[in-house]
C-alpha cells in the first residue's frame, strides 16, 4: 500500500501540491484526473521519489519513504514522451531493467516473452525503436515498465501522443494488463472519458489539491463538490444559478423543477451536456429555450453552443441537426440528472446526484 498523509510541495511562494492524503492499495488502478497544471505530474514525482515533499509523509507498505530517492525505490515510470534506447532492439529495451538488476538469463527471457505477448510486440523484438511506429514504441516503453516487476508503476499521460485508433485499443487493453500485476498503478490523464474507460479509482485534482478520491464511477456520478463535477465533465459542465424554495428549484430564466428535501437558498445546478435533449420532454422535466450561437456536427452527434440569458450552455444532441446562429432551441432535462451544489459549492442533494 502507498500512503500519502498531508503531503505538500512548495516551490518559492507557489504551492504545487497542497495537503494531499491518499491510500492506494496493491493491485489497484488509480487515475489522477485534472486539467493541465492541476498538479498530476508533480504528485507523481513525489510518489516516485524524484522530488521530496516540503510537508507530510509518504509510506510504502508501512515503511516511511518520504526522503528516499527514486534509485532506492522499486518504481517504474512511463511518460507521454516515450523513452527507449535507440541503439537497442525492442528485446534489449524491454530486458534492460532486468539486466541492470542482474537477473538470470532464463528469467529475463521468460519475462520479456510474457511482456511482449501482453503488449503484442512479439513480431518486433529484433527491430530497433526507429523502425517502429509511435504506438509500437510506446508499447515497448510500457513493456519495459511491466517487466521491472515494480511495486509502483506511474503512467503520465502515456497515450496522449498516439493516434485515436491506437489510443482506443490500448485503453481497452490496459485494465487487463494492470489486472495481471500486483503492483500499484497510477495513471495521469486530462480526459474524463479516459478515466471512465479505465475504471478503478479516480482522484480529481485542481490547483494541486485532491478534491475527491474513490471508485471512478462513484466520483463521476456523485461528485462531492462543484470543482469535482467540473473536472469530471467533457464537454464542460453546464452550471445554472437557481434558488431552492418550497421543495422546488427555480431560476429567473424560467426553469422550475421539483427538488424535495433541499435546504432553502441559492444553489448551483450542474447539467452534463449529454443530459440535455431537444423539445419539451415529459411532464416534470426542466425546460428552457436557448439561443443558438453555433452548432457543430461531429459524426452522429451535434454540439450546440447556445445562450440562456447571460449563461453559455453546451448541449450534446444525438443525430445531425442543422441550426443557424440566432435560432431558438427548446431544451429539457430529467431532474434526476441534476447535480445540485449549495452556495459553498458542496453537494447539496446526494439523492439527485446519480447522473450517468
VOPAGU-2260 file (C-alpha; in pm, 1 decimal, decimal comma):
REM VOPAGU-2260
SITE   aa  ch    i         X         Y         Z
SITE  UNK   A    0       0,0       0,0       0,0
SITE  UNK   A    1     114,3     351,5     -87,0
SITE  UNK   A    2       4,1     609,4     170,5
SITE  UNK   A    3      34,5     986,6     136,7
SITE  UNK   A    4     -54,6    1181,7     450,4
SITE  UNK   A    5     -82,9    1560,0     436,6
SITE  UNK   A    6     170,6    1576,8     154,3
SITE  UNK   A    7     260,4    1920,4      19,1
SITE  UNK   A    8     521,7    2061,8    -215,8
SITE  UNK   A    9     603,5    2432,3    -224,9
SITE  UNK   A   10     838,6    2596,5    -474,7
SITE  UNK   A   11     912,1    2952,9    -369,8
SITE  UNK   A   12     576,1    3105,4    -283,1
SITE  UNK   A   13     389,6    2861,9    -509,3
SITE  UNK   A   14     218,7    2554,3    -362,1
SITE  UNK   A   15     238,4    2289,2    -637,2
SITE  UNK   A   16      80,8    2021,9    -414,6
SITE  UNK   A   17    -127,9    2103,2    -107,3
SITE  UNK   A   18    -227,8    1869,4     177,1
SITE  UNK   A   19    -280,2    1550,4     -25,6
SITE  UNK   A   20    -388,1    1239,8     164,6
SITE  UNK   A   21    -435,4     917,1     -34,3
SITE  UNK   A   22    -425,3     541,1      28,5
SITE  UNK   A   23    -355,0     330,8    -281,3
SITE  UNK   A   24    -389,4     -46,2    -246,2
SITE  UNK   A   25    -171,1    -307,9    -412,9
SITE  UNK   A   26    -319,6    -443,7    -733,2
SITE  UNK   A   27    -523,0    -124,9    -784,9
SITE  UNK   A   28    -551,3     109,9   -1081,4
SITE  UNK   A   29    -568,1     473,5    -971,9
SITE  UNK   A   30    -635,5     758,8   -1212,3
SITE  UNK   A   31    -519,0    1115,2   -1147,3
SITE  UNK   A   32    -767,5    1329,7   -1338,6
SITE  UNK   A   33    -735,2    1702,2   -1385,0
SITE  UNK   A   34    -662,9    1978,1   -1636,4
SITE  UNK   A   35    -312,9    2078,3   -1742,4
SITE  UNK   A   36    -117,3    2227,9   -1448,0
SITE  UNK   A   37    -354,0    2072,2   -1191,0
SITE  UNK   A   38     -55,5    1902,5   -1023,2
SITE  UNK   A   39     -72,4    1548,3   -1164,3
SITE  UNK   A   40     292,7    1521,3   -1270,7
SITE  UNK   A   41     414,1    1697,0    -954,0
SITE  UNK   A   42     223,3    1447,4    -740,2
SITE  UNK   A   43     362,5    1150,8    -936,9
SITE  UNK   A   44     717,3    1281,7    -893,0
SITE  UNK   A   45     661,5    1288,4    -516,3
SITE  UNK   A   46     524,2     933,7    -524,9
SITE  UNK   A   47     829,6     816,8    -720,6
SITE  UNK   A   48    1090,0     988,3    -503,8
SITE  UNK   A   49    1207,7    1216,9    -784,2
SITE  UNK   A   50    1112,4    1511,8    -562,0
SITE  UNK   A   51    1088,0    1542,7    -184,6
SITE  UNK   A   52     776,3    1690,7     -23,1
SITE  UNK   A   53     808,8    2003,0     187,9
SITE  UNK   A   54     541,0    1870,2     424,9
SITE  UNK   A   55     366,4    1542,9     504,5
SITE  UNK   A   56     467,1    1177,1     493,0
SITE  UNK   A   57     485,4     907,8     222,7
SITE  UNK   A   58     486,5     540,0     322,1
SITE  UNK   A   59     512,7     218,5     117,9
SITE  UNK   A   60     379,9     -95,0     286,7
SITE  UNK   A   61     408,5      82,4     620,3
SITE  UNK   A   62     772,4     193,2     576,1
SITE  UNK   A   63     843,4     568,5     567,2
SITE  UNK   A   64     996,7     652,0     226,2
SITE  UNK   A   65     942,4    1029,4     240,2
SITE  UNK   A   66    1308,4    1115,5     186,2
SITE  UNK   A   67    1409,3     802,7      -3,2
SITE  UNK   A   68    1538,9     881,0    -356,9
SITE  UNK   A   69    1395,6     708,6    -661,4
SITE  UNK   A   70    1710,0     494,2    -705,7
SITE  UNK   A   71    1627,1     316,6    -379,9
SITE  UNK   A   72    1262,0     253,8    -462,7
SITE  UNK   A   73    1112,0     -16,4    -682,4
SITE  UNK   A   74     933,7     222,8    -918,1
SITE  UNK   A   75     870,0     223,4   -1293,9
SITE  UNK   A   76     759,6     526,8   -1493,7
SITE  UNK   A   77     623,3     577,3   -1845,8
SITE  UNK   A   78     587,9     929,9   -1980,2
SITE  UNK   A   79     382,6    1096,8   -2251,9
SITE  UNK   A   80     709,2    1135,8   -2443,1
SITE  UNK   A   81     802,7     769,6   -2455,3
SITE  UNK   A   82    1170,8     697,3   -2394,9
SITE  UNK   A   83    1351,6     398,0   -2547,4
SITE  UNK   A   84    1719,3     328,4   -2610,8
SITE  UNK   A   85    1755,1     391,0   -2987,0
SITE  UNK   A   86    2059,4     164,1   -3038,2
SITE  UNK   A   87    1895,7    -135,8   -2869,1
SITE  UNK   A   88    1642,4    -377,1   -3012,8
SITE  UNK   A   89    1294,4    -397,4   -2869,0
SITE  UNK   A   90    1403,2    -713,7   -2686,6
SITE  UNK   A   91    1701,6    -537,7   -2528,1
SITE  UNK   A   92    1493,2    -233,4   -2437,2
SITE  UNK   A   93    1241,0    -447,9   -2251,5
SITE  UNK   A   94    1513,2    -656,5   -2088,6
SITE  UNK   A   95    1727,2    -360,0   -1977,8
SITE  UNK   A   96    1592,6    -314,9   -1620,5
SITE  UNK   A   97    1633,1    -688,1   -1555,1
SITE  UNK   A   98    1991,2    -685,0   -1684,6
SITE  UNK   A   99    2073,0    -388,5   -1459,7
SITE  UNK   A  100    1926,7    -585,1   -1167,2
SITE  UNK   A  101    2149,4    -883,1   -1254,0
SITE  UNK   A  102    1867,5   -1129,6   -1317,7
SITE  UNK   A  103    1947,9   -1474,2   -1463,3
SITE  UNK   A  104    1927,3   -1512,4   -1840,7
SITE  UNK   A  105    1638,8   -1762,0   -1826,7
SITE  UNK   A  106    1435,8   -1529,5   -1604,7
SITE  UNK   A  107    1497,3   -1237,0   -1840,8
SITE  UNK   A  108    1391,9   -1437,2   -2146,2
SITE  UNK   A  109    1071,3   -1553,6   -1977,6
SITE  UNK   A  110     981,4   -1205,4   -1853,5
SITE  UNK   A  111    1043,5   -1042,0   -2192,2
SITE  UNK   A  112     838,2   -1309,8   -2366,7
SITE  UNK   A  113     543,9   -1252,9   -2129,0
SITE  UNK   A  114     556,9    -874,3   -2165,8
SITE  UNK   A  115     596,6    -889,5   -2544,7
SITE  UNK   A  116     293,8   -1117,4   -2572,6
SITE  UNK   A  117      90,9    -895,4   -2343,1
SITE  UNK   A  118     178,6    -583,0   -2542,0
SITE  UNK   A  119     159,6    -758,3   -2883,1
SITE  UNK   A  120     523,8    -690,8   -2962,8
SITE  UNK   A  121     636,1   -1043,7   -3048,7
SITE  UNK   A  122     689,8    -974,8   -3423,7
SITE  UNK   A  123     907,6    -668,5   -3347,8
SITE  UNK   A  124    1153,9    -792,8   -3085,3
SITE  UNK   A  125    1456,5    -768,2   -3315,8
SITE  UNK   A  126    1374,5    -423,6   -3450,3
SITE  UNK   A  127    1519,2    -101,1   -3315,3
SITE  UNK   A  128    1280,8     174,5   -3195,3
SITE  UNK   A  129    1347,1     391,0   -3501,1
SITE  UNK   A  130    1192,3     114,5   -3712,8
SITE  UNK   A  131     871,0     111,1   -3510,9
SITE  UNK   A  132     552,9     315,3   -3526,8
SITE  UNK   A  133     476,4     555,7   -3243,2
SITE  UNK   A  134     230,5     308,7   -3093,3
SITE  UNK   A  135     483,0      24,4   -3103,4
SITE  UNK   A  136     742,3     246,2   -2936,7
SITE  UNK   A  137     501,2     336,7   -2658,8
SITE  UNK   A  138     409,8     -28,9   -2608,5
SITE  UNK   A  139     782,4    -103,8   -2581,2
SITE  UNK   A  140     814,2     155,6   -2304,9
SITE  UNK   A  141     511,0       7,6   -2127,8
SITE  UNK   A  142     652,9    -345,3   -2157,8
SITE  UNK   A  143     983,0    -230,0   -2006,0
SITE  UNK   A  144     793,7     -85,3   -1710,3
SITE  UNK   A  145     597,8    -407,9   -1664,2
SITE  UNK   A  146     896,6    -645,7   -1663,3
SITE  UNK   A  147    1062,0    -443,1   -1391,5
SITE  UNK   A  148     805,1    -600,1   -1156,8
SITE  UNK   A  149     786,9    -268,5    -974,5
SITE  UNK   A  150     583,1    -206,5    -661,1
SITE  UNK   A  151     462,0     120,4    -811,8
SITE  UNK   A  152     404,8     191,3   -1182,6
SITE  UNK   A  153     346,4     555,6   -1277,0
SITE  UNK   A  154     198,0     637,0   -1617,7
SITE  UNK   A  155     199,3    1008,3   -1703,8
SITE  UNK   A  156     -46,2    1056,3   -1993,2
SITE  UNK   A  157     117,0     763,3   -2177,7
SITE  UNK   A  158    -132,1     755,9   -2466,6
SITE  UNK   A  159    -157,7    1130,7   -2536,8
SITE  UNK   A  160      70,7    1127,7   -2842,8
SITE  UNK   A  161     -81,3     821,2   -3010,0
SITE  UNK   A  162    -336,6     821,5   -3289,7
SITE  UNK   A  163    -703,2     782,7   -3199,4
SITE  UNK   A  164    -742,4     416,3   -3302,8
SITE  UNK   A  165    -436,0     302,8   -3109,5
SITE  UNK   A  166    -536,4     504,5   -2802,8
SITE  UNK   A  167    -873,1     328,9   -2802,4
SITE  UNK   A  168    -711,2     -13,5   -2837,0
SITE  UNK   A  169    -464,3      47,9   -2554,4
SITE  UNK   A  170    -730,3     198,0   -2329,6
SITE  UNK   A  171    -920,9    -127,8   -2363,4
SITE  UNK   A  172    -608,2    -339,8   -2307,9
SITE  UNK   A  173    -455,2    -154,7   -2013,8
SITE  UNK   A  174    -709,1    -261,4   -1746,5
SITE  UNK   A  175    -648,5    -623,6   -1849,6
SITE  UNK   A  176    -272,8    -568,4   -1832,2
SITE  UNK   A  177    -299,7    -398,1   -1493,2
SITE  UNK   A  178    -516,8    -678,1   -1355,6
SITE  UNK   A  179    -236,7    -928,9   -1424,2
SITE  UNK   A  180       2,9    -744,7   -1191,1
SITE  UNK   A  181       8,7    -697,2    -813,5
SITE  UNK   A  182     162,9    -351,1    -847,3
SITE  UNK   A  183       3,5     -18,8    -764,7
SITE  UNK   A  184     -71,5     162,8   -1090,1
SITE  UNK   A  185    -115,2     540,1   -1108,1
SITE  UNK   A  186    -233,0     680,8   -1440,7
SITE  UNK   A  187    -248,3    1056,1   -1509,3
SITE  UNK   A  188    -486,9    1197,6   -1767,9
SITE  UNK   A  189    -669,8    1518,4   -1858,3
SITE  UNK   A  190    -958,8    1326,8   -2017,5
SITE  UNK   A  191   -1270,3    1229,4   -1816,5
SITE  UNK   A  192   -1364,3     974,8   -2084,2
SITE  UNK   A  193   -1029,0     801,2   -2041,0
SITE  UNK   A  194   -1079,7     779,5   -1664,4
SITE  UNK   A  195   -1421,6     618,7   -1717,1
SITE  UNK   A  196   -1284,6     370,2   -1970,3
SITE  UNK   A  197   -1000,5     267,3   -1739,0
SITE  UNK   A  198   -1224,1     231,0   -1432,6
SITE  UNK   A  199   -1055,8     156,2   -1099,9
SITE  UNK   A  200   -1028,6     455,5    -868,2
SITE  UNK   A  201   -1001,7     822,5    -956,1
SITE  UNK   A  202    -854,6    1119,6    -770,5
SITE  UNK   A  203    -966,6    1452,0    -916,7
SITE  UNK   A  204    -711,1    1733,7    -890,3
SITE  UNK   A  205    -746,7    2110,0    -905,1
SITE  UNK   A  206    -467,4    2356,7    -827,9
SITE  UNK   A  207    -256,7    2093,8    -655,5
SITE  UNK   A  208    -535,5    1965,5    -431,2
SITE  UNK   A  209    -722,5    1635,5    -445,2
SITE  UNK   A  210   -1089,2    1733,2    -449,1
SITE  UNK   A  211   -1222,7    1375,3    -427,4
SITE  UNK   A  212   -1098,6    1015,6    -436,1
SITE  UNK   A  213   -1297,2     695,7    -477,4
SITE  UNK   A  214   -1429,2     443,1    -724,6
SITE  UNK   A  215   -1424,0     610,5   -1065,6
SITE  UNK   A  216   -1795,2     561,8   -1132,6
SITE  UNK   A  217   -1884,4     690,0    -784,2
SITE  UNK   A  218   -1677,8    1007,6    -825,7
SITE  UNK   A  219   -1836,2    1065,1   -1165,8
SITE  UNK   A  220   -2194,3    1002,1   -1054,4
SITE  UNK   A  221   -2171,7    1160,5    -710,0
SITE  UNK   A  222   -1918,0    1445,6    -715,3
SITE  UNK   A  223   -1867,5    1586,2    -366,8
SITE  UNK   A  224   -1839,7    1943,8    -488,7
SITE  UNK   A  225   -1874,4    2165,7    -790,9
SITE  UNK   A  226   -1498,6    2165,6    -859,0
SITE  UNK   A  227   -1501,2    1785,3    -893,2
SITE  UNK   A  228   -1809,0    1792,0   -1116,2
SITE  UNK   A  229   -1640,4    2043,9   -1347,6
SITE  UNK   A  230   -1320,7    1833,6   -1365,2
SITE  UNK   A  231   -1521,1    1520,0   -1444,5
SITE  UNK   A  232   -1724,4    1657,9   -1733,9
SITE  UNK   A  233   -1628,5    1674,6   -2100,9
SITE  UNK   A  234   -1775,1    1872,2   -2276,8
SITE  UNK   A  235   -1776,5    2126,3   -1992,5
SITE  UNK   A  236   -2048,6    2104,9   -1728,9
SITE  UNK   A  237   -2341,4    2342,3   -1768,2
SITE  UNK   A  238   -2384,1    2535,0   -1441,1
SITE  UNK   A  239   -2706,9    2726,7   -1375,2
SITE  UNK   A  240   -2770,5    2959,5   -1081,7
SITE  UNK   A  241   -3100,7    2859,5    -916,2
SITE  UNK   A  242   -3289,0    2903,9    -590,3
SITE  UNK   A  243   -3423,6    2624,4    -368,2
SITE  UNK   A  244   -3758,8    2709,1    -212,3
SITE  UNK   A  245   -4066,9    2507,6    -107,7
SITE  UNK   A  246   -3933,0    2180,9    -247,0
SITE  UNK   A  247   -3854,5    2324,2    -588,6
SITE  UNK   A  248   -3560,2    2467,7    -777,0
SITE  UNK   A  249   -3639,6    2781,4    -970,2
SITE  UNK   A  250   -3440,1    3011,2   -1194,6
SITE  UNK   A  251   -3507,2    3368,4   -1306,7
SITE  UNK   A  252   -3457,1    3229,4   -1657,7
SITE  UNK   A  253   -3784,9    3038,0   -1627,0
SITE  UNK   A  254   -3670,5    2689,9   -1516,4
SITE  UNK   A  255   -3884,7    2532,6   -1242,8
SITE  UNK   A  256   -3837,0    2171,0   -1127,8
SITE  UNK   A  257   -3929,7    1964,8    -823,8
SITE  UNK   A  258   -3641,4    1906,7    -579,3
SITE  UNK   A  259   -3782,2    1786,0    -247,2
SITE  UNK   A  260   -3561,3    1786,4      61,1
SITE  UNK   A  261   -3324,9    2065,2     -41,0
SITE  UNK   A  262   -3247,0    2333,9     217,5
SITE  UNK   A  263   -3372,7    2669,6     100,1
SITE  UNK   A  264   -3125,0    2912,0     -51,5
SITE  UNK   A  265   -2913,0    2973,9    -358,7
SITE  UNK   A  266   -2779,4    2669,4    -546,6
SITE  UNK   A  267   -2563,9    2588,2    -844,9
SITE  UNK   A  268   -2716,7    2319,8   -1064,8
SITE  UNK   A  269   -2486,5    2118,8   -1290,6
SITE  UNK   A  270   -2623,8    1950,2   -1601,9
SITE  UNK   A  271   -2394,9    1747,1   -1824,8
SITE  UNK   A  272   -2427,4    1830,9   -2196,2
SITE  UNK   A  273   -2548,3    1483,0   -2293,1
SITE  UNK   A  274   -2839,1    1511,6   -2046,2
SITE  UNK   A  275   -2990,4    1799,6   -2241,0
SITE  UNK   A  276   -3243,9    1692,0   -2502,3
SITE  UNK   A  277   -3440,0    1885,8   -2766,0
SITE  UNK   A  278   -3808,1    1965,6   -2716,8
SITE  UNK   A  279   -4040,1    1994,5   -2418,0
SITE  UNK   A  280   -3985,1    1648,8   -2270,5
SITE  UNK   A  281   -4209,3    1458,7   -2030,5
SITE  UNK   A  282   -4417,2    1624,4   -1754,9
SITE  UNK   A  283   -4191,5    1738,5   -1471,2
SITE  UNK   A  284   -3886,2    1791,6   -1692,4
SITE  UNK   A  285   -3674,9    2102,5   -1659,0
SITE  UNK   A  286   -3745,9    2317,5   -1963,3
SITE  UNK   A  287   -3599,7    2627,3   -2119,0
SITE  UNK   A  288   -3541,3    2788,9   -2457,1
SITE  UNK   A  289   -3190,0    2899,3   -2555,1
SITE  UNK   A  290   -3049,1    3094,5   -2849,4
SITE  UNK   A  291   -2809,6    2908,3   -3079,6
SITE  UNK   A  292   -2460,0    3053,7   -3111,9
SITE  UNK   A  293   -2305,3    2772,4   -3315,8
SITE  UNK   A  294   -2386,1    2408,3   -3397,1
SITE  UNK   A  295   -2102,8    2165,1   -3471,0
SITE  UNK   A  296   -2181,7    1831,4   -3636,2
SITE  UNK   A  297   -1941,7    1552,6   -3533,5
SITE  UNK   A  298   -2034,8    1218,1   -3683,0
SITE  UNK   A  299   -2368,3    1108,9   -3539,1
SITE  UNK   A  300   -2388,1    1388,9   -3279,1
SITE  UNK   A  301   -2427,2    1765,7   -3277,5
SITE  UNK   A  302   -2264,9    2000,7   -3027,6
SITE  UNK   A  303   -2491,0    2301,3   -2977,9
SITE  UNK   A  304   -2345,0    2610,0   -2810,2
SITE  UNK   A  305   -2628,1    2837,8   -2703,5
SITE  UNK   A  306   -2703,9    3131,9   -2475,9
SITE  UNK   A  307   -2955,5    3106,9   -2195,1
SITE  UNK   A  308   -2974,9    3467,2   -2081,9
SITE  UNK   A  309   -2619,3    3555,6   -1972,8
SITE  UNK   A  310   -2517,9    3188,3   -1943,8
SITE  UNK   A  311   -2345,3    2998,2   -2225,4
SITE  UNK   A  312   -2451,9    2633,2   -2235,6
SITE  UNK   A  313   -2347,7    2329,0   -2437,9
SITE  UNK   A  314   -2583,7    2050,2   -2543,6
SITE  UNK   A  315   -2464,6    1724,0   -2697,2
SITE  UNK   A  316   -2758,4    1609,3   -2907,9
SITE  UNK   A  317   -2795,6    1280,6   -3097,1
SITE  UNK   A  318   -2816,2    1297,6   -3474,9
SITE  UNK   A  319   -2721,0    1559,0   -3732,2
SITE  UNK   A  320   -2904,2    1885,2   -3666,0
SITE  UNK   A  321   -2881,9    2189,9   -3887,6
SITE  UNK   A  322   -2918,3    2513,8   -3691,5
SITE  UNK   A  323   -2826,2    2872,7   -3761,8
SITE  UNK   A  324   -2694,0    3138,0   -3528,7
SITE  UNK   A  325   -2985,5    3312,7   -3356,9
SITE  UNK   A  326   -3228,2    3018,0   -3383,5
SITE  UNK   A  327   -3437,2    2947,2   -3073,7
SITE  UNK   A  328   -3395,8    2591,1   -2947,7
SITE  UNK   A  329   -3620,9    2438,1   -2679,4
SITE  UNK   A  330   -3429,8    2201,4   -2449,2
SITE  UNK   A  331   -3519,2    1987,6   -2148,5
SITE  UNK   A  332   -3354,6    1763,8   -1888,1
SITE  UNK   A  333   -3462,2    1498,7   -1640,4
SITE  UNK   A  334   -3442,9    1642,7   -1285,1
SITE  UNK   A  335   -3284,9    1312,9   -1171,9
SITE  UNK   A  336   -2979,9    1404,5   -1380,4
SITE  UNK   A  337   -2916,1    1730,3   -1192,0
SITE  UNK   A  338   -2604,4    1775,9    -981,1
SITE  UNK   A  339   -2700,4    2024,2    -709,5
SITE  UNK   A  340   -2449,9    2223,0    -503,5
SITE  UNK   A  341   -2501,6    2472,2    -222,1
SITE  UNK   A  342   -2369,6    2827,3    -205,9
SITE  UNK   A  343   -2029,4    2694,6     -89,6
SITE  UNK   A  344   -2004,9    2455,1    -385,7
SITE  UNK   A  345   -2067,8    2138,2    -181,3
SITE  UNK   A  346   -2302,4    1863,4    -299,4
SITE  UNK   A  347   -2644,4    1957,4    -166,2
SITE  UNK   A  348   -2857,6    1671,8    -297,1
SITE  UNK   A  349   -2690,7    1327,7    -283,5
SITE  UNK   A  350   -3020,5    1162,8    -378,5
SITE  UNK   A  351   -3029,9    1354,4    -706,2
SITE  UNK   A  352   -2659,4    1329,6    -788,8
SITE  UNK   A  353   -2660,7     997,2    -970,2
SITE  UNK   A  354   -2638,8    1114,8   -1329,9
SITE  UNK   A  355   -2461,0     869,2   -1557,8
